[in-house]
Amino acid sequence: MDLNTVNAMSYGHFMDIFGNIIEKCPLITGAVWSKHPFSSFPELENCVYEFIDSLPPSGKEGILRCHPDLAGRELMSGTLTSESQHEQRQAGLTSLSQADRERLTLLNYQYKEKFGFPFVICAKMSDRNKIMEELSSRLQNEKDEELQTGIAEVKKICHLRLQDIFVKAVPTKL
C-alpha cells in the first residue's frame, strides 16, 4: 500500500485503519479524511494537528478525557484499546509492583482532581520511572500549562501511531 492507496480509501476503510490515532476520538479521524487526498505522511499528520489546534480549550480537554489512566482500571480489566495496551506494556506499566501501582493510582487521582482530565504522556517514549517523575512534577503546573503539555503529548502519541501504521503498510516510504 502506498499513499495513493490511502487517498483512495473509502471513509469506512480509512476509519478502520486510522480511527484511533487520537485515543477514542474517531471524530478527528473523520474530519481528517475529508481533507484527502494527502500529498505526504506529514501532510496527513498536520491535518490532525490543525484540527486539534483549532479546538477551544473545552475540546482539547475532551481529547485528554478520552485517554485512560496509566496502569488504571482499564488496564486491569483488559478494556484498553489495543494501541494503549501495547504502549503501556512497552513502558513497563503492566508489571508494576503493588507499591508502584498504588503510588501511580494516587498520583493519577490527584492529577484528575486538580485538572479535571487524566494525565497524558507518550508512554511509548517513557518508562515507569519517567512516567511517575513526570506525573509528580506536572502536578505543580497551572491548568493552562498542563492542557498545552497534555495536547503536546497527544500529538507525540498520534505521530507514533501514524508511523506504526505507515511502517506496517508502507515500509519503503519512511
C-alpha positions in Angstrom: 0.0 0.0 0.0 1.2 3.5 -0.8 -0.1 7.0 -0.2 -2.3 6.7 -3.3 -4.0 3.7 -1.8 -4.6 5.7 1.4 -6.0 8.5 -0.6 -8.3 6.1 -2.5 -9.7 4.6 0.8 -13.4 4.9 1.4 -14.4 6.7 4.6 -15.1 3.4 6.3 -11.8 1.8 5.4 -9.9 5.0 6.4 -11.7 4.9 9.8 -10.8 1.2 10.2 -7.1 1.9 9.7 -6.7 5.4 11.2 -9.7 5.6 13.6 -7.7 5.5 16.9 -4.7 7.7 16.0 -6.1 10.0 18.7 -7.3 7.8 21.5 -11.0 7.2 21.3 -11.6 10.3 19.1 -12.7 8.9 15.7 -14.4 12.3 15.0 -10.9 13.7 14.4 -10.1 10.9 12.0 -13.3 11.5 10.1 -12.6 15.2 9.8 -9.1 14.5 8.6 -10.4 12.1 5.9 -12.4 14.9 4.5 -9.1 16.7 3.7 -7.8 14.0 1.4 -6.0 13.5 -0.9 -2.8 13.8 1.1 0.5 14.6 -0.7 2.6 13.0 2.1 2.6 11.5 5.5 3.5 14.8 7.1 0.5 16.5 5.4 -1.9 13.9 6.9 -0.3 14.4 10.3 -0.5 18.1 10.0 -4.2 17.9 9.2 -4.7 16.1 12.5 -2.7 18.7 14.4 -4.5 21.6 12.7 -7.9 20.1 13.7 -6.7 19.7 17.3 -5.2 23.2 17.4 -8.4 24.7 16.1 -10.4 23.4 19.1 -11.4 25.6 22.0 -9.9 24.6 25.4 -13.0 22.5 26.2 -12.5 20.5 23.1 -8.8 19.9 23.9 -9.8 18.8 27.4 -12.3 16.4 25.8 -9.5 14.8 23.9 -7.5 14.4 27.1 -10.5 12.9 28.9 -10.6 10.1 26.3 -7.3 8.8 27.5 -7.2 6.1 30.1 -5.4 6.4 33.5 -1.9 4.9 33.1 -1.9 1.5 34.8 -5.5 2.2 35.8 -8.8 0.4 35.8 -9.0 -0.1 32.0 -5.6 -1.9 32.0 -6.6 -4.1 34.9 -9.9 -5.0 33.3 -8.4 -5.6 29.9 -10.6 -2.9 28.2 -7.8 -0.7 26.9 -7.6 -0.1 23.2 -5.0 -2.3 21.6 -2.8 0.7 20.9 -2.9 1.8 24.6 -2.3 -1.7 25.8 0.8 -2.0 23.7 2.1 1.4 24.7 1.5 0.8 28.4 3.1 -2.7 28.3 6.1 -1.2 26.4 6.5 1.4 29.2 6.5 -1.3 31.9 3.1 -0.4 33.3 1.8 -3.9 33.1 4.4 -5.2 35.5 4.3 -2.7 38.4 4.9 -3.7 41.9 1.9 -3.3 44.3 3.6 -0.2 45.9 4.2 1.4 42.5 0.7 0.7 41.3 -0.7 2.3 44.5 1.5 5.3 44.1 0.5 5.7 40.5 -3.2 5.4 41.3 -2.8 8.1 44.0 -0.9 10.4 41.6 -3.5 9.8 38.8 -6.3 10.7 41.3 -4.6 13.9 42.5 -3.9 14.9 38.9 -7.5 14.4 37.8 -8.8 16.2 40.9 -6.6 19.2 40.1 -7.0 19.5 36.4 -10.3 17.7 35.5 -8.7 15.4 32.9 -6.3 12.4 33.1 -2.5 12.7 33.0 -1.3 12.1 29.4 2.2 11.2 28.5 3.6 9.4 25.5 4.1 6.1 27.3 6.0 4.7 24.2 8.7 7.3 24.8 8.8 6.7 28.5 9.2 4.1 31.2 7.5 3.6 34.5 10.1 5.7 36.4 10.0 8.6 34.0 6.2 8.5 34.0 6.0 8.7 37.8 8.5 11.5 37.9 6.7 13.5 35.2 3.3 12.9 36.9 4.7 14.2 40.2 6.4 17.2 38.5 3.4 18.1 36.3 1.1 18.2 39.3 2.8 21.5 40.1 1.7 23.1 36.8 -1.2 25.5 36.2 -4.1 24.2 34.3 -3.4 26.1 31.1 0.1 24.9 31.0 -0.9 21.4 31.7 -3.6 21.5 29.0 -0.9 22.5 26.5 1.5 19.9 27.7 -1.1 17.2 27.6 -2.1 18.1 24.0 1.6 18.1 23.0 1.8 14.5 24.4 -1.3 13.5 22.4 0.4 14.7 19.3 3.5 12.6 20.1 1.3 9.6 20.6 -0.5 10.4 17.3 2.8 10.7 15.5 4.0 7.3 16.7 0.6 5.6 15.9 0.7 7.0 12.4 4.3 6.0 12.0 3.3 2.4 13.1 0.5 2.3 10.6 2.7 3.6 7.7 5.7 1.4 8.7 3.5 -1.7 8.6 1.7 -0.6 5.5 4.4 1.3 3.6 7.8 0.0 4.8 9.7 1.7 2.0 8.3 5.2 2.5 9.8 6.0 5.9 
